[in-house]
Amino acid sequence: MITGDIIKIAANTSNYGLINKSKYRASLKNKFCGDTITVEAIIKNGILERMHYETESCIFCQASASLLSRTVKKKKTNDIKNELKQILFTKEHEVPEINPYLKELKKILNVKNKDRFKCILLPLNALYKAISA
């Protein structure tokens, strides 16, 4: 269900828009609903300095991308990869365990939004792919 909190998170577009200055980039499409996203990570010395994104998607995917882009800023890429891997490889339809490192994701990745996990996880999958290249 779309709530005011989801809309507020999605409305923060401070990291929306690609800058085309990074080799750490990935584009994905959700085969179930058609959402698309491209993420770009700016990495220096093993630290994810910034994440930018562009998406044509539902409000859940937009909120996820917005929140993720702010949560991973200034964190070690290896730590981010490990946390994303743990979340992404949770069994389908189970609420993933989220460690304190990325705790902000609990705002959208929770049991209330269980039916929209594929949309919410798309930005996480794209970032994982981008920084694993």
C-alpha positions as CSV (number, residue, x, y, z in Angstrom):
1,M,0.0,0.0,0.0
2,I,1.3,3.4,-0.9
3,T,1.7,5.6,2.2
4,G,2.8,9.1,2.8
5,D,6.1,7.9,4.0
6,I,6.8,6.1,0.7
7,I,5.8,9.2,-1.3
8,K,8.1,11.4,0.9
9,I,11.0,9.0,0.5
10,A,10.5,8.9,-3.3
11,A,10.2,12.6,-3.5
12,N,13.8,13.1,-2.4
13,T,15.5,13.2,-5.7
14,S,18.8,14.6,-4.6
15,N,20.7,11.8,-6.3
16,Y,18.4,11.4,-9.3
17,G,20.2,11.9,-12.7
18,L,23.2,10.2,-14.1
19,I,26.5,12.1,-14.4
20,N,28.1,9.6,-16.9
21,K,31.5,9.8,-15.2
22,S,31.9,6.3,-13.8
23,K,32.7,2.8,-15.0
24,Y,30.5,1.4,-12.2
25,R,27.2,1.4,-13.9
26,A,24.3,-1.1,-14.4
27,S,20.9,-1.1,-15.9
28,L,18.1,-3.6,-15.0
29,K,14.5,-4.2,-15.9
30,N,11.9,-5.9,-13.7
31,K,10.5,-8.6,-15.9
32,F,7.3,-8.7,-13.8
33,C,6.2,-5.1,-14.0
34,G,8.4,-3.3,-16.5
35,D,10.2,-1.0,-14.1
36,T,13.7,0.0,-15.3
37,I,16.6,1.5,-13.5
38,T,20.1,2.6,-14.2
39,V,22.5,3.2,-11.4
40,E,25.9,4.8,-11.4
41,A,28.4,4.6,-8.5
42,I,31.3,6.9,-7.9
43,I,33.9,4.9,-6.1
44,K,37.2,6.3,-4.8
45,N,39.7,4.2,-2.7
46,G,37.1,1.5,-2.0
47,I,34.5,4.0,-0.7
48,L,31.3,4.6,-2.5
49,E,31.3,8.4,-2.7
50,R,28.0,8.8,-4.4
51,M,25.3,6.8,-6.1
52,H,23.2,8.3,-8.9
53,Y,20.2,6.8,-10.6
54,E,17.5,7.2,-13.3
55,T,14.4,5.2,-13.3
56,E,11.1,4.7,-15.1
57,S,9.2,2.9,-12.4
58,C,6.6,2.7,-9.8
59,I,6.7,4.7,-6.5
60,F,8.2,1.7,-4.6
61,C,11.2,1.4,-6.9
62,Q,11.7,5.2,-6.9
63,A,11.6,5.3,-3.1
64,S,14.0,2.3,-2.9
65,A,16.5,4.0,-5.2
66,S,16.2,7.3,-3.4
67,L,16.7,5.8,0.0
68,L,19.5,3.4,-1.1
69,S,21.4,6.3,-2.8
70,R,21.5,8.2,0.5
71,T,22.2,5.2,2.7
72,V,25.3,3.9,0.9
73,K,27.0,7.2,0.6
74,K,30.5,7.2,2.1
75,K,30.5,3.5,2.9
76,K,33.0,0.8,1.9
77,T,32.1,-1.0,-1.3
78,N,33.0,-4.4,0.1
79,D,30.7,-3.9,3.1
80,I,27.9,-2.7,0.8
81,K,28.3,-5.7,-1.5
82,N,28.2,-8.1,1.5
83,E,25.1,-6.4,2.9
84,L,23.3,-6.3,-0.4
85,K,24.2,-9.9,-1.1
86,Q,22.6,-11.0,2.2
87,I,19.4,-9.0,1.4
88,L,19.2,-10.1,-2.2
89,F,19.6,-13.8,-1.6
90,T,16.8,-14.0,1.0
91,K,14.1,-16.5,0.0
92,E,11.4,-15.0,-2.1
93,H,8.5,-13.5,-0.1
94,E,10.5,-13.5,3.1
95,V,11.4,-10.2,4.8
96,P,15.2,-10.0,4.7
97,E,17.3,-9.4,7.8
98,I,18.9,-5.9,7.5
99,N,21.9,-5.2,9.6
100,P,22.5,-1.8,11.1
101,Y,24.9,-0.9,8.3
102,L,21.9,-0.4,5.9
103,K,19.2,0.0,8.5
104,E,17.5,2.9,6.7
105,L,16.2,0.3,4.2
106,K,13.8,-1.0,6.8
107,K,11.6,2.0,6.1
108,I,10.5,0.3,2.9
109,L,11.8,-3.3,3.0
110,N,9.3,-4.6,5.5
111,V,6.4,-6.9,5.9
112,K,3.9,-4.1,4.9
113,N,5.4,-3.9,1.4
114,K,6.0,-7.6,1.0
115,D,4.0,-7.8,-2.2
116,R,6.2,-5.1,-3.8
117,F,9.6,-6.6,-3.0
118,K,10.6,-7.2,-6.6
119,C,10.1,-3.4,-7.2
120,I,11.9,-2.5,-4.0
121,L,14.8,-4.8,-4.7
122,L,15.5,-3.6,-8.3
123,P,17.7,-0.7,-7.2
124,L,19.6,-3.0,-4.8
125,N,20.2,-5.5,-7.6
126,A,21.4,-2.8,-9.9
127,L,23.8,-1.3,-7.4
128,Y,25.1,-4.8,-6.6
129,K,25.7,-5.5,-10.3
130,A,27.4,-2.1,-10.8
131,I,29.9,-2.4,-7.9
132,S,30.6,-6.0,-8.6
133,A,31.8,-5.4,-12.1
